[in-house]
Amino acid sequence: MNPDSNIKYLKGVGEKRAAMLAKLGISTLWDLLTFFPRVYEDWSKITPIKYAPIGENVCIRAIAGMPCREHKIRKGMTLYKTEVTDGDSLLDITFFNNKYAAAKIEQGKEYLFFGKITGKGYYRQMTSPEFEEVSDSGRMRPIYPQTAGLNSKAIEKLIKTAFESCDKIEDPIPKDIRNAYCLLNLEGALRSIHFPESEDMLSEARRRLIFEELFLLELGMMRLKTKNRRSTAYKIRKDYTEEFFSLLPFELTGAQKRAIAESTADMMQDIPMNRLLQGDVGSGKTAVSAALIYNCTKNGCQSALMAPTEVLAMQHYKTLTKMFENTDIEISLLTGSTPAAEKRKIKVALKDGGIDLIVGTHALIQKDVEFRNLALAVTDEQHRFGVNQRGSLASKGVNPHTLVMSATPIPRTLALIIYGDLDLSILDEMPKGRQKIETFLVNSEIRERAYGYIKKHLCEGMQGYIVCPMVDENEEMEELAAATSLFKNLSDGFFKGFRLGLLHGKMKPAEKKAVMESFASGETQLLVSTTVIEVGIDVPNAVIMVIENAERFGLSQLHQLRGRIGRGSHKSSCIMISDAQNEETTHRLQTLASTTDGFKIADEDLKLRGPGDFFGSRQHGLPEMKIADMMTDGEAIRETHAAAAHLLQKNPALEGEEFDLLRKAVNRLFARGISMN
């Protein structure tokens, strides 16, 4: 059979089983061969009965002292019991309602029993174990993900049949690369991943298959990176960076200057810049983008900055307007709530070239938004946009330069994969004057003291936030703080006489704007809010934050929220309130309390949630990994990145017969994600 053959034609499958296999994502013979075990039972390690640890799965080699005896407990419940010995100790074996298994055990025969040990003292018992005659065992057994009607043993049997039925399995990785990295051939690796003869063979099989998956991914991402790099119509002729620096009333960090230099050098090339600017909350990404915008404008071209929310778009508009107030740069703001008449005027001015910089939301990628000469497309909070949306803004120009900014720190090895189609600049310094934020984790019994701490700061002329996980009260989740009710209770109670504001996502844009302006001006002292403040609010006078039900937020989200304070020269404090007892949740919150390093927090968040959850539902269109783990296989990522770069440097198009299978394998992988066409 061909590896691409429909699975229903494999002996032992048929229409009914094919439908079951489809639920596991298996539709071809190749899908079955690459349906990897989730764990293994090691039947080669024999444990003496008296040393078998309680509560753990072990393999016992023992002789059945008697046939299984039947015990009817009640209607519908029958136990089958026997006693086995390894010559030194006894072990009770029990099966529930399994006459078939019980009948297979013969007195005087030796078996291997695999299962969890229970008991007290010297007494040992094993309930419903897997078992085999000694002559058939002594190996590592694969355990597969299962579905109704199809257990792991049945899948194992089908995979054995697949190997017997499959035509020669061709290897996509050329022999010289396999030799250079000491890799098994593909067929050997597949057989060993399913039926390993030893832990060493399993390790080698995993290494080979992880290498292949990451190598194909790296090749695909690198090819994607260069695929559309045609000449840009907007090569920057003159560098005005020093002139931009002279506009600023503050000194940029070394990291900011380095990122500006890297980006400007890109923009002075014939092909468009395609760069990711990654930096922690408050590291100064907007100032970097402003330098590039200034260069574009001075070279006679337009720029656009797109943000995921109106709150953030408004903040960028205000920041950039202030930065460019002593220049003749024309800036406009375009969002969903921009009045219709103003929208029409903005669109006309954009098309005529009367606007140098447009800041906005998704409104910028509407069909009727046209530019005269868009040279720079900036996207903020990249993880909130899909690949296609990012491309939509760039499509408004003729191969413009692209800068994507993210305040969600990612380990560098992971960034090689996630943003493989982008060059990378990292802001790893904080601007001078930024205060380290003290963070505390307390339970609800301390809430009144926390509120008193806020009140102390308000009386000293400072401002603060109280963040809630919900907008309105919900009967099913009474324990959660709701912004609307908490705002009313605090206004009439603990903070009576203080000026409180309420901000949440259900409010109309005009209402949100009014509340934000009141808080930014200092008129509002305390803002009760939902996560709508996660990005886009920059009030240096806000120095204290209380987060209610902190366990309801992700680590990166909590870090983003905390980043709303500590933006000025005053000492700042964040207090997380949570009564959560769950060990994992407590560990997560204590991690945030112990560090303000966004990269460490991102590492922990990725470990807890995995890349898929961390980035949302396939936000980047990347292929799903079957065996590689982007968090734990960092060394393999670095190795395959170097291998892919070296190969593409010599052969960018992977031309030649020896690379036919490699090209096809890359395209097959990317058929599960970003299109390579």
C-alpha positions as CSV (number, residue, x, y, z in Angstrom):
1,M,0.0,0.0,0.0
2,N,1.1,3.6,-0.7
3,P,1.6,5.7,2.5
4,D,-1.1,8.1,1.1
5,S,-3.7,5.2,0.8
6,N,-7.0,5.7,2.5
7,I,-6.9,3.9,5.9
8,K,-10.2,2.1,5.2
9,Y,-8.3,-0.2,2.8
10,L,-5.9,-1.5,5.5
11,K,-6.6,-5.1,6.6
12,G,-8.7,-5.0,9.8
13,V,-10.1,-1.5,9.3
14,G,-13.1,-1.0,6.9
15,E,-15.7,1.7,6.9
16,K,-16.7,1.5,10.6
17,R,-13.2,1.5,12.0
18,A,-12.1,4.2,9.5
19,A,-14.8,6.5,11.0
20,M,-13.4,5.7,14.5
21,L,-9.8,6.4,13.3
22,A,-10.9,9.7,11.7
23,K,-11.9,10.9,15.2
24,L,-8.2,10.5,16.1
25,G,-7.1,12.5,13.0
26,I,-6.1,9.3,11.1
27,S,-7.4,9.1,7.5
28,T,-4.4,7.6,5.6
29,L,-1.8,4.9,6.2
30,W,0.8,7.6,6.8
31,D,-1.4,9.2,9.5
32,L,-1.5,5.9,11.2
33,L,2.3,5.3,11.0
34,T,2.9,8.8,12.5
35,F,0.2,8.4,15.2
36,F,2.8,8.3,18.0
37,P,2.3,6.6,21.5
38,R,1.6,9.0,24.3
39,V,3.4,6.9,26.9
40,Y,5.0,3.5,27.2
41,E,4.6,0.6,29.7
42,D,8.1,-0.9,30.4
43,W,7.5,-4.6,30.7
44,S,11.3,-5.2,30.6
45,K,11.8,-3.9,34.2
46,I,10.7,-6.6,36.6
47,T,10.0,-5.6,40.2
48,P,9.9,-8.2,43.1
49,I,6.5,-8.2,44.8
50,K,7.8,-7.3,48.2
51,Y,9.6,-4.2,46.8
52,A,6.6,-3.1,44.6
53,P,5.8,0.6,45.7
54,I,2.2,1.3,46.6
55,G,0.3,3.5,44.1
56,E,2.8,3.0,41.2
57,N,2.5,1.0,38.0
58,V,5.0,-1.9,38.0
59,C,5.7,-5.2,36.1
60,I,5.6,-8.3,38.2
61,R,6.8,-11.7,37.0
62,A,4.9,-14.5,38.9
63,I,3.3,-17.9,38.7
64,A,-0.4,-18.4,39.1
65,G,-1.0,-20.6,42.1
66,M,-4.6,-21.4,41.2
67,P,-7.2,-20.6,38.5
68,C,-9.3,-17.5,39.0
69,R,-12.2,-18.0,41.4
70,E,-15.6,-16.3,40.7
71,H,-17.3,-14.2,43.4
72,K,-20.7,-12.7,42.7
73,I,-20.9,-9.5,44.7
74,R,-24.3,-8.3,43.5
75,K,-26.4,-8.3,40.4
76,G,-24.2,-7.0,37.6
77,M,-20.9,-7.2,39.6
78,T,-18.7,-10.3,39.6
79,L,-15.1,-10.5,40.9
80,Y,-12.5,-13.0,39.6
81,K,-9.6,-13.6,42.0
82,T,-6.4,-15.5,42.0
83,E,-3.1,-15.5,43.9
84,V,0.3,-15.4,42.2
85,T,3.8,-15.7,43.6
86,D,7.3,-14.8,42.5
87,G,8.8,-17.5,44.7
88,D,9.3,-15.1,47.6
89,S,6.0,-13.1,48.1
90,L,2.3,-13.4,47.2
91,L,0.2,-11.0,45.1
92,D,-3.6,-11.0,44.9
93,I,-4.9,-10.4,41.4
94,T,-8.5,-9.2,40.9
95,F,-10.6,-8.7,37.8
96,F,-14.0,-6.9,37.7
97,N,-16.6,-8.4,35.4
98,N,-14.0,-9.8,33.1
99,K,-14.6,-13.5,32.7
100,Y,-12.6,-13.5,29.4
101,A,-9.4,-12.3,31.1
102,A,-9.8,-14.6,34.1
103,A,-10.2,-17.7,31.9
104,K,-6.9,-17.0,30.3
105,I,-4.9,-17.5,33.5
106,E,-3.9,-21.1,34.0
107,Q,-2.6,-22.6,37.2
108,G,1.1,-23.2,37.2
109,K,1.9,-20.9,34.3
110,E,4.3,-17.9,34.6
111,Y,3.0,-14.5,33.5
112,L,4.0,-10.8,33.5
113,F,1.4,-8.7,35.2
114,F,1.5,-4.9,34.7
115,G,-0.6,-2.5,36.8
116,K,-0.9,-0.4,39.9
117,I,0.0,-1.9,43.3
118,T,-2.4,-1.3,46.2
119,G,-2.3,-2.7,49.8
120,K,-0.9,-2.1,53.3
121,G,2.2,-3.3,55.0
122,Y,3.4,-6.5,53.3
123,Y,0.0,-7.2,51.6
124,R,0.0,-6.4,47.9
125,Q,-2.8,-6.4,45.4
126,M,-3.2,-5.6,41.7
127,T,-6.6,-4.9,40.2
128,S,-7.4,-5.5,36.5
129,P,-3.8,-5.7,35.4
130,E,-2.6,-6.2,31.8
131,F,-0.9,-9.6,31.5
132,E,1.1,-11.7,29.1
133,E,2.8,-15.1,29.2
134,V,6.5,-14.6,29.9
135,S,7.5,-16.0,26.5
136,D,5.7,-13.1,24.7
137,S,7.0,-10.2,26.8
138,G,9.9,-8.4,28.2
139,R,9.5,-5.3,26.0
140,M,8.3,-1.7,26.1
141,R,4.6,-1.5,25.1
142,P,3.2,1.6,23.4
143,I,0.1,3.2,24.8
144,Y,-1.9,5.3,22.3
145,P,-4.6,8.0,22.6
146,Q,-7.9,6.1,22.3
147,T,-11.5,6.7,21.1
148,A,-14.8,4.9,21.8
149,G,-14.6,1.4,20.3
150,L,-10.9,1.5,19.6
151,N,-8.5,0.9,22.5
152,S,-4.7,1.1,22.5
153,K,-4.2,-2.6,21.9
154,A,-6.3,-2.5,18.8
155,I,-4.4,0.5,17.5
156,E,-1.1,-1.2,18.2
157,K,-2.3,-4.2,16.1
158,L,-3.3,-2.0,13.2
159,I,0.1,-0.3,13.3
160,K,1.9,-3.7,13.0
161,T,-0.4,-4.5,10.0
162,A,0.4,-1.1,8.5
163,F,4.2,-1.8,8.6
164,E,3.6,-5.2,7.0
165,S,1.4,-3.6,4.2
166,C,3.2,-0.4,3.5
167,D,5.4,0.1,0.5
168,K,9.0,1.2,1.1
169,I,9.1,4.2,3.4
170,E,11.2,6.8,1.7
171,D,13.3,9.2,3.8
172,P,12.9,12.9,3.1
173,I,16.1,13.9,4.9
174,P,19.2,13.4,2.5
175,K,21.7,10.9,3.7
176,D,24.5,13.4,4.1
177,I,22.4,15.4,6.6
178,R,21.4,12.2,8.4
179,N,25.1,11.3,8.7
180,A,26.1,14.8,9.8
181,Y,23.7,14.7,12.7
182,C,23.9,11.0,13.4
183,L,20.2,10.3,12.7
184,L,18.4,7.0,12.2
185,N,16.7,6.5,8.8
186,L,13.0,7.3,8.8
187,E,11.7,3.7,8.7
188,G,14.0,2.6,11.5
189,A,12.9,5.6,13.6
190,L,9.2,4.9,13.0
191,R,9.5,1.2,13.9
192,S,11.4,2.1,17.1
193,I,9.0,4.8,18.2
194,H,6.2,2.3,18.1
195,F,8.0,-0.9,19.2
196,P,11.3,0.1,20.9
197,E,13.6,-2.7,21.8
198,S,15.2,-0.5,24.6
199,E,15.1,2.9,26.1
200,D,18.2,3.9,24.1
201,M,16.5,2.9,20.8
202,L,13.4,4.9,21.8
203,S,15.5,7.9,22.6
204,E,17.3,7.7,19.2
205,A,13.9,7.3,17.4
206,R,12.5,10.4,19.2
207,R,15.6,12.4,18.4
208,R,15.3,11.6,14.7
209,L,11.6,12.3,14.5
210,I,11.8,15.6,16.5
211,F,14.7,16.7,14.3
212,E,12.8,16.0,11.1
213,E,9.6,17.8,12.3
214,L,11.5,20.9,13.4
215,F,13.8,20.8,10.4
216,L,10.9,20.8,8.0
217,L,9.2,23.5,10.0
218,E,12.4,25.7,10.0
219,L,12.8,25.1,6.2
220,G,9.2,26.1,5.6
221,M,9.3,29.2,7.7
222,M,12.6,30.3,6.2
223,R,11.3,29.8,2.7
224,L,8.1,31.7,3.7
225,K,10.3,34.5,4.9
226,T,12.0,35.0,1.5
227,K,9.0,33.9,-0.7
228,N,7.5,37.4,-1.3
229,R,10.6,39.5,-0.8
230,R,10.4,41.4,-4.0
231,S,12.0,44.8,-4.3
232,T,10.3,47.5,-2.3
233,A,9.1,50.7,-3.9
234,Y,10.0,52.5,-0.7
235,K,13.7,52.1,-0.1
236,I,14.8,54.7,2.5
237,R,17.4,57.0,0.8
238,K,18.5,59.1,3.8
239,D,18.7,58.3,7.5
240,Y,17.1,60.9,9.7
241,T,17.5,59.0,13.0
242,E,19.8,61.5,14.7
243,E,17.4,64.3,13.8
244,F,14.6,62.2,15.5
245,F,16.7,61.8,18.6
246,S,17.0,65.6,18.9
247,L,13.2,65.8,19.2
248,L,13.1,63.7,22.3
249,P,13.2,65.2,25.8
250,F,14.7,61.9,27.1
251,E,17.6,59.5,26.3
252,L,16.7,56.2,24.6
253,T,18.1,53.0,26.0
254,G,20.9,51.1,24.2
255,A,18.5,48.4,23.3
256,Q,16.1,51.0,21.7
257,K,19.0,52.5,19.7
258,R,20.1,49.1,18.6
259,A,16.6,48.1,17.4
260,I,16.3,51.4,15.5
261,A,19.6,50.9,13.8
262,E,18.8,47.3,12.8
263,S,15.4,48.4,11.4
264,T,16.7,51.4,9.6
265,A,19.4,49.4,8.0
266,D,16.7,47.0,6.7
267,M,14.7,49.9,5.4
268,M,17.6,51.1,3.4
269,Q,17.8,47.8,1.4
270,D,16.2,46.9,-1.8
271,I,13.9,44.3,-0.2
272,P,11.3,45.3,2.4
273,M,12.0,45.1,6.1
274,N,10.1,42.3,7.9
275,R,10.9,42.6,11.6
276,L,9.5,41.7,15.0
277,L,10.2,44.1,17.8
278,Q,9.8,42.2,21.1
279,G,10.0,43.9,24.4
280,D,8.6,43.7,27.9
281,V,5.8,46.0,29.1
282,G,7.2,49.5,29.3
283,S,10.4,48.8,27.4
284,G,9.8,51.6,24.9
285,K,8.6,49.9,21.7
286,T,6.5,52.9,20.6
287,A,9.6,55.2,20.6
288,V,11.3,52.7,18.3
289,S,8.4,52.7,15.9
290,A,8.3,56.5,16.0
291,A,11.9,56.7,14.8
292,L,11.1,54.5,11.8
293,I,7.9,56.5,11.1
294,Y,9.9,59.7,11.2
295,N,12.4,58.3,8.7
296,C,9.6,57.3,6.3
297,T,7.9,60.7,6.6
298,K,11.1,62.6,6.0
299,N,11.7,60.4,2.9
300,G,8.3,61.5,1.6
301,C,6.3,58.3,2.4
302,Q,3.3,57.3,4.6
303,S,3.1,55.0,7.6
304,A,0.3,53.1,9.4
305,L,0.1,51.7,12.9
306,M,-2.6,49.2,13.7
307,A,-3.5,48.2,17.2
308,P,-6.0,45.5,18.3
309,T,-8.2,47.8,20.5
310,E,-9.5,51.3,20.4
311,V,-8.0,51.9,23.8
312,L,-4.5,51.0,22.6
313,A,-5.0,52.9,19.3
314,M,-6.0,56.0,21.2
315,Q,-2.9,55.7,23.5
316,H,-0.6,55.3,20.5
317,Y,-2.2,58.3,18.8
318,K,-1.7,60.5,21.8
319,T,1.9,59.4,22.4
320,L,2.9,59.9,18.8
321,T,1.1,63.2,18.5
322,K,3.1,64.4,21.5
323,M,6.4,63.1,20.1
324,F,5.9,64.8,16.8
325,E,4.3,68.0,18.1
326,N,7.2,70.1,16.9
327,T,7.3,68.7,13.4
328,D,5.0,69.1,10.4
329,I,4.0,65.4,10.4
330,E,0.2,65.0,9.8
331,I,-1.3,62.3,12.1
332,S,-4.9,61.0,12.1
333,L,-6.8,58.4,14.1
334,L,-9.2,55.9,12.4
335,T,-11.2,53.4,14.5
336,G,-14.7,51.9,14.3
337,S,-16.1,54.7,16.4
338,T,-14.7,57.5,14.2
339,P,-17.7,59.6,13.0
340,A,-18.7,58.8,9.4
341,A,-18.0,62.3,8.1
342,E,-14.6,62.3,9.6
343,K,-13.9,58.8,8.2
344,R,-14.6,60.0,4.7
345,K,-12.3,63.0,5.1
346,I,-9.5,60.8,6.5
347,K,-9.8,58.3,3.7
348,V,-9.6,61.1,1.0
349,A,-6.6,62.6,2.7
350,L,-4.9,59.2,3.0
351,K,-5.4,58.5,-0.7
352,D,-4.2,62.0,-1.7
353,G,-1.1,61.8,0.6
354,G,-2.3,64.6,3.0
355,I,-1.8,62.3,6.0
356,D,1.7,61.1,6.9
357,L,0.8,58.7,9.7
358,I,-2.5,56.9,10.3
359,V,-3.1,55.2,13.7
360,G,-6.1,52.8,14.0
361,T,-7.7,49.5,14.6
362,H,-8.9,46.8,12.2
363,A,-10.6,49.8,10.5
364,L,-7.3,50.4,8.7
365,I,-7.7,47.1,6.7
366,Q,-11.1,47.8,5.3
367,K,-11.3,47.6,1.5
368,D,-12.0,51.3,1.0
369,V,-8.9,52.5,2.9
370,E,-6.3,53.4,0.3
371,F,-2.9,55.0,0.6
372,R,-0.9,57.2,-1.7
373,N,2.5,55.6,-0.8
374,L,2.4,53.4,2.3
375,A,6.0,52.6,3.1
376,L,5.8,51.3,6.7
377,A,3.1,49.1,8.2
378,V,3.4,48.7,12.0
379,T,1.3,46.2,13.9
380,D,1.2,46.3,17.7
381,E,0.4,43.4,20.0
382,Q,1.1,40.9,17.2
383,H,-0.2,37.9,19.1
384,R,-3.7,39.3,18.9
385,F,-3.7,39.3,15.2
386,G,-3.5,36.4,12.8
387,V,-0.9,36.1,10.1
388,N,-3.5,37.1,7.5
389,Q,-4.6,40.3,9.3
390,R,-1.0,41.4,9.5
391,G,-0.6,40.8,5.8
392,S,-3.8,42.7,5.1
393,L,-2.3,46.0,6.3
394,A,0.9,45.4,4.3
395,S,-1.1,44.8,1.2
396,K,-2.2,48.4,1.3
397,G,1.2,49.3,-0.1
398,V,3.6,47.9,-2.8
399,N,5.8,45.6,-0.7
400,P,6.1,48.1,2.2
401,H,8.4,47.7,5.2
402,T,6.7,45.7,8.1
403,L,7.3,46.1,11.8
404,V,5.3,43.9,14.3
405,M,5.5,44.7,18.0
406,S,4.8,42.4,20.9
407,A,4.9,42.9,24.6
408,T,4.4,39.2,25.1
409,P,8.0,38.0,25.7
410,I,8.9,34.7,24.1
411,P,12.0,32.6,24.7
412,R,14.4,33.2,21.9
413,T,14.5,29.6,20.7
414,L,10.7,29.6,20.5
415,A,10.7,32.9,18.7
416,L,12.9,31.2,16.0
417,I,9.9,29.1,15.2
418,I,6.8,31.2,16.0
419,Y,8.2,34.3,14.2
420,G,10.4,32.4,11.7
421,D,9.2,34.6,8.9
422,L,10.5,37.7,10.7
423,D,13.9,39.1,11.7
424,L,14.0,39.7,15.5
425,S,14.9,42.8,17.6
426,I,14.7,42.5,21.4
427,L,14.3,45.4,23.9
428,D,16.0,43.9,26.9
429,E,16.5,47.2,28.9
430,M,14.0,49.4,30.7
431,P,14.1,53.2,30.2
432,K,15.7,55.1,33.1
433,G,13.5,56.1,35.9
434,R,11.2,53.1,35.6
435,Q,10.4,51.7,39.1
436,K,10.4,48.0,40.0
437,I,6.9,47.0,40.9
438,E,6.5,45.3,44.3
439,T,3.9,42.4,43.9
440,F,2.1,40.7,46.8
441,L,-0.3,37.7,46.9
442,V,-2.9,37.8,49.6
443,N,-6.2,36.1,50.4
444,S,-9.6,37.9,50.7
445,E,-9.2,38.3,54.5
446,I,-6.6,41.0,53.7
447,R,-8.9,42.8,51.2
448,E,-9.8,45.7,53.5
449,R,-6.1,46.3,54.4
450,A,-5.3,46.3,50.6
451,Y,-8.1,48.9,50.0
452,G,-6.7,50.9,52.9
453,Y,-3.3,50.9,51.2
454,I,-4.9,52.2,48.0
455,K,-6.7,55.0,50.1
456,K,-3.3,56.0,51.6
457,H,-1.9,56.5,48.1
458,L,-5.0,58.4,46.9
459,C,-4.7,60.8,49.9
460,E,-1.1,61.4,48.8
461,G,-2.2,62.6,45.3
462,M,-1.5,59.3,43.6
463,Q,-3.9,57.2,41.5
464,G,-4.8,53.4,41.3
465,Y,-6.7,50.6,39.8
466,I,-8.9,47.8,41.0
467,V,-9.2,45.1,38.3
468,C,-12.1,42.6,38.2
469,P,-12.5,39.4,36.1
470,M,-16.2,40.2,35.2
471,V,-18.3,43.1,34.1
472,D,-21.6,42.1,35.8
473,E,-22.5,39.7,38.6
474,N,-23.3,36.2,37.6
475,E,-25.4,33.8,39.8
476,E,-23.3,30.8,38.7
477,M,-20.1,32.6,39.7
478,E,-21.1,34.5,42.8
479,E,-17.5,34.3,44.2
480,L,-16.1,36.4,41.4
481,A,-15.8,40.2,41.7
482,A,-17.8,42.1,39.1
483,A,-16.7,45.6,38.1
484,T,-20.2,47.3,38.0
485,S,-21.3,46.1,41.4
486,L,-17.9,46.6,43.0
487,F,-17.8,50.2,41.6
488,K,-21.2,51.0,43.2
489,N,-20.3,49.4,46.5
490,L,-17.0,51.1,46.8
491,S,-18.3,54.5,45.7
492,D,-21.0,54.4,48.4
493,G,-18.8,52.7,51.0
494,F,-15.1,52.3,51.5
495,F,-14.1,55.0,49.0
496,K,-16.9,57.4,49.6
497,G,-15.7,60.9,49.0
498,F,-13.1,59.8,46.5
499,R,-13.5,60.2,42.7
500,L,-14.0,56.7,41.2
501,G,-14.3,55.7,37.5
502,L,-15.7,52.6,35.9
503,L,-14.3,51.0,32.7
504,H,-15.3,47.8,30.9
505,G,-15.6,46.3,27.5
506,K,-19.4,46.6,27.3
507,M,-19.3,50.4,27.4
508,K,-19.7,52.5,24.2
509,P,-16.4,53.8,22.7
510,A,-17.4,57.4,23.6
511,E,-18.0,56.4,27.2
512,K,-14.7,54.6,27.4
513,K,-12.9,57.6,26.0
514,A,-14.4,59.9,28.5
515,V,-13.5,57.7,31.4
516,M,-9.9,57.3,30.2
517,E,-9.5,61.0,29.7
518,S,-10.8,61.7,33.2
519,F,-8.3,59.2,34.6
520,A,-5.4,60.4,32.5
521,S,-6.0,64.0,33.6
522,G,-6.0,63.0,37.3
523,E,-9.7,64.0,37.8
524,T,-10.5,60.3,38.5
525,Q,-8.5,58.9,41.3
526,L,-9.4,55.3,41.3
527,L,-10.4,53.3,38.2
528,V,-12.4,50.1,38.7
529,S,-12.0,48.1,35.6
530,T,-11.9,44.8,33.7
531,T,-9.0,43.7,31.6
532,V,-9.8,46.4,29.0
533,I,-6.9,48.2,30.6
534,E,-4.5,45.4,29.9
535,V,-2.9,47.4,27.1
536,G,-3.1,51.0,26.1
537,I,-3.4,52.9,29.4
538,D,-0.3,55.0,30.3
539,V,-0.8,57.1,33.4
540,P,2.5,57.7,35.2
541,N,0.7,58.9,38.3
542,A,-1.1,55.5,38.8
543,V,1.1,53.6,41.3
544,I,-1.1,51.0,42.9
545,M,-3.2,48.1,41.6
546,V,-5.4,45.5,43.3
547,I,-6.4,42.5,41.1
548,E,-9.5,40.7,42.4
549,N,-9.8,36.9,41.8
550,A,-6.2,36.9,40.4
551,E,-6.5,33.1,39.8
552,R,-8.9,33.9,36.9
553,F,-6.2,35.5,34.8
554,G,-3.3,33.9,32.8
555,L,0.3,34.7,33.9
556,S,1.1,36.8,30.8
557,Q,-2.2,38.7,31.2
558,L,-1.5,39.4,34.9
559,H,2.0,40.7,33.8
560,Q,0.4,43.0,31.2
561,L,-2.1,44.3,33.8
562,R,0.7,45.0,36.3
563,G,2.5,46.9,33.6
564,R,-0.2,49.7,33.8
565,I,1.6,50.9,37.0
566,G,5.3,51.6,37.6
567,R,5.3,53.9,34.5
568,G,6.5,57.0,36.3
569,S,9.2,57.8,38.9
570,H,7.1,56.7,42.0
571,K,7.4,53.4,43.8
572,S,4.5,51.1,42.7
573,S,2.7,48.1,44.2
574,C,0.5,45.4,42.8
575,I,-1.7,43.3,45.2
576,M,-3.2,40.1,43.9
577,I,-6.2,38.8,45.9
578,S,-7.0,35.1,45.6
579,D,-8.4,32.3,47.8
580,A,-7.4,29.6,45.3
581,Q,-6.1,26.5,47.0
582,N,-5.0,24.6,43.8
583,E,-1.3,23.9,43.9
584,E,-0.7,24.8,40.2
585,T,-2.6,28.1,40.5
586,T,-0.8,29.1,43.7
587,H,2.5,28.3,42.0
588,R,1.5,30.4,39.0
589,L,0.6,33.5,41.2
590,Q,3.7,33.1,43.3
591,T,5.8,33.1,40.1
592,L,4.4,36.5,39.2
593,A,4.9,37.8,42.8
594,S,8.6,36.8,42.7
595,T,9.7,38.4,39.4
596,T,9.0,41.2,37.1
597,D,11.0,39.7,34.3
598,G,8.6,39.1,31.4
599,F,10.8,36.4,29.8
600,K,10.8,34.3,33.0
601,I,7.1,34.8,33.3
602,A,6.5,33.8,29.7
603,D,8.7,30.7,30.2
604,E,6.5,29.6,33.1
605,D,3.3,30.5,31.3
606,L,4.3,28.4,28.3
607,K,5.2,25.5,30.6
608,L,1.8,25.6,32.2
609,R,-0.3,26.3,29.2
610,G,1.6,25.1,26.2
611,P,2.2,27.1,23.0
612,G,-1.3,26.4,21.6
613,D,-3.1,27.9,24.6
614,F,-0.5,30.6,25.1
615,F,-1.0,32.1,21.6
616,G,-4.8,31.3,21.3
617,S,-6.4,29.1,18.8
618,R,-3.7,28.6,16.1
619,Q,-3.3,32.3,16.0
620,H,-0.2,32.1,13.8
621,G,-1.5,29.4,11.4
622,L,1.6,27.2,12.3
623,P,1.4,23.5,11.6
624,E,0.6,21.4,14.7
625,M,3.6,19.4,16.0
626,K,3.1,15.6,16.4
627,I,6.2,14.9,18.5
628,A,8.3,18.0,18.9
629,D,7.7,20.2,21.9
630,M,8.6,23.9,21.4
631,M,9.1,24.3,25.2
632,T,11.4,21.4,26.0
633,D,13.1,20.8,22.7
634,G,15.1,24.1,22.7
635,E,18.4,22.4,21.8
636,A,16.8,20.7,18.8
637,I,15.3,24.0,17.7
638,R,18.7,25.6,17.7
639,E,20.2,22.6,15.9
640,T,17.6,22.4,13.2
641,H,17.6,26.2,12.7
642,A,21.3,26.1,12.0
643,A,20.9,23.0,9.7
644,A,18.1,24.6,7.7
645,A,19.9,28.0,7.4
646,H,23.0,26.1,6.1
647,L,21.1,24.1,3.6
648,L,19.1,27.1,2.2
649,Q,22.2,29.1,1.9
650,K,23.6,26.5,-0.5
651,N,20.3,25.7,-2.2
652,P,17.6,28.3,-1.5
653,A,15.0,26.5,-3.7
654,L,15.9,23.0,-2.6
655,E,16.5,22.1,-6.3
656,G,17.7,18.7,-7.4
657,E,16.3,15.2,-7.4
658,E,17.9,14.4,-4.0
659,F,15.7,17.2,-2.4
660,D,12.4,16.1,-4.1
661,L,11.2,14.2,-1.0
662,L,12.3,17.0,1.3
663,R,10.3,19.6,-0.6
664,K,7.2,17.4,-0.6
665,A,7.6,16.8,3.2
666,V,7.8,20.5,3.9
667,N,4.6,21.1,1.8
668,R,2.9,18.2,3.5
669,L,3.7,19.7,7.0
670,F,2.5,23.1,6.0
671,A,-0.7,21.8,4.5
672,R,-1.6,21.6,8.2
673,G,-0.9,25.4,8.7
674,I,0.4,28.3,6.6
675,S,0.1,27.7,2.9
676,M,3.5,27.5,1.1
677,N,1.9,28.1,-2.3
